[in-house]
Amino acid sequence: MSSTESPPDEAYSALSRLYDDPEARIADLRDTRPPERDVAGQEAVFKALANEDRLRVLETLRESECCGCELQVVLDAPQSTVATHLRKLKQAGLIKSRRKGKWSYYRIADTAALELLDLAHAIQEDV
């Protein structure tokens, strides 16, 4: 919805009952709306994390840097499948790679990725 569009009728009606000046509240809400690029970046990270094989890769990389062929063993998957998972993790900024000769080695890009995994573990402990 653009900033010039009105909210849906039911939302406007509810805001009218809650606030003396619903237009001001609508303007405040629009001002606090997160930028699209921020939301798109978060979406990319969560989409990358929403796959059990990619989570296995990240948990493996928690321990140490690994070659692509080692990750094939971890996932019990062909090179093409592993490469697809690695590409998605890399595009999301969760892992980095380096080349050494003809081999590619992968590692966690930032400790924030590990914090996300730890938070997921903590949330599931409480369920």
C-alpha positions as CSV (number, residue, x, y, z in Angstrom):
1,M,0.0,0.0,0.0
2,S,1.4,3.4,-0.9
3,S,1.5,6.3,1.5
4,T,-1.4,8.0,-0.3
5,E,-3.8,5.0,-0.2
6,S,-6.2,4.6,2.6
7,P,-6.1,1.6,4.9
8,P,-8.8,-1.0,4.4
9,D,-12.2,0.1,5.7
10,E,-12.3,-2.3,8.6
11,A,-8.8,-1.1,9.8
12,Y,-9.8,2.6,9.5
13,S,-13.0,1.9,11.4
14,A,-11.1,0.2,14.2
15,L,-8.5,3.0,14.3
16,S,-11.4,5.5,14.5
17,R,-12.7,3.8,17.6
18,L,-9.3,3.6,19.2
19,Y,-7.9,7.0,18.5
20,D,-9.2,10.6,18.5
21,D,-7.2,11.3,15.4
22,P,-7.0,8.2,13.3
23,E,-5.3,10.0,10.4
24,A,-2.4,11.0,12.7
25,R,-2.0,7.4,13.9
26,I,-2.1,6.2,10.3
27,A,0.7,8.7,9.4
28,D,2.7,7.5,12.5
29,L,2.3,3.9,11.4
30,R,3.4,4.6,7.9
31,D,6.5,6.6,9.2
32,T,7.6,3.5,11.3
33,R,7.1,1.0,8.5
34,P,10.4,-0.7,7.8
35,P,12.1,0.0,4.5
36,E,11.4,-2.6,1.8
37,R,15.2,-3.3,1.3
38,D,15.5,-4.2,5.1
39,V,12.5,-6.5,4.9
40,A,13.8,-8.1,1.7
41,G,17.2,-8.7,3.4
42,Q,15.5,-10.3,6.4
43,E,13.4,-12.4,4.1
44,A,16.4,-13.7,2.2
45,V,18.1,-14.8,5.5
46,F,15.0,-16.6,6.8
47,K,14.3,-18.2,3.5
48,A,17.9,-19.5,3.5
49,L,17.4,-20.8,7.0
50,A,14.1,-22.5,6.1
51,N,15.7,-25.7,4.8
52,E,16.9,-28.5,6.9
53,D,19.9,-29.2,4.6
54,R,21.1,-25.6,4.8
55,L,20.7,-25.8,8.6
56,R,22.9,-28.9,8.6
57,V,25.5,-27.0,6.6
58,L,25.5,-24.1,9.0
59,E,25.7,-26.4,12.0
60,T,28.6,-28.3,10.4
61,L,30.4,-25.0,9.6
62,R,29.9,-24.0,13.3
63,E,32.7,-26.5,14.1
64,S,35.1,-25.6,11.3
65,E,35.6,-24.5,7.7
66,C,34.8,-27.2,5.2
67,C,35.4,-28.0,1.6
68,G,32.5,-28.5,-0.7
69,C,33.2,-32.2,-1.0
70,E,33.1,-32.6,2.8
71,L,29.6,-31.0,2.8
72,Q,28.5,-33.5,0.1
73,V,29.3,-36.2,2.7
74,V,27.4,-34.3,5.5
75,L,24.3,-33.9,3.3
76,D,24.7,-37.2,1.5
77,A,23.9,-35.3,-1.7
78,P,25.4,-34.7,-5.1
79,Q,27.7,-31.7,-5.8
80,S,25.0,-29.9,-7.7
81,T,22.5,-30.0,-4.8
82,V,25.2,-28.9,-2.3
83,A,26.2,-26.1,-4.6
84,T,22.7,-24.8,-4.8
85,H,22.4,-24.8,-1.0
86,L,25.8,-23.1,-0.6
87,R,24.8,-20.4,-3.2
88,K,21.6,-19.6,-1.3
89,L,23.5,-19.4,2.0
90,K,26.1,-17.2,0.4
91,Q,23.5,-14.9,-1.2
92,A,21.9,-14.5,2.2
93,G,25.2,-13.4,3.7
94,L,25.3,-16.4,6.1
95,I,28.5,-18.0,4.7
96,K,31.7,-17.0,2.9
97,S,33.9,-19.0,0.7
98,R,37.5,-19.0,-0.4
99,R,39.3,-20.9,-3.2
100,K,42.5,-22.9,-2.7
101,G,43.6,-24.4,-6.0
102,K,40.6,-26.1,-7.4
103,W,38.8,-26.5,-4.0
104,S,36.3,-24.1,-2.4
105,Y,36.2,-23.8,1.3
106,Y,33.2,-22.5,3.2
107,R,32.9,-20.8,6.6
108,I,30.3,-18.9,8.7
109,A,30.3,-15.3,7.5
110,D,29.5,-13.7,10.8
111,T,28.8,-14.9,14.4
112,A,25.3,-13.4,14.0
113,A,24.5,-16.5,11.9
114,L,25.4,-18.7,14.9
115,E,23.3,-16.5,17.1
116,L,20.3,-17.1,14.9
117,L,20.8,-20.8,15.2
118,D,21.3,-20.6,19.0
119,L,18.0,-18.5,19.2
120,A,16.2,-21.2,17.3
121,H,17.5,-23.8,19.7
122,A,16.5,-21.7,22.7
123,I,12.9,-21.1,21.4
124,Q,12.4,-24.8,20.7
125,E,13.6,-25.7,24.2
126,D,10.6,-23.8,25.6
127,V,8.0,-25.4,23.3
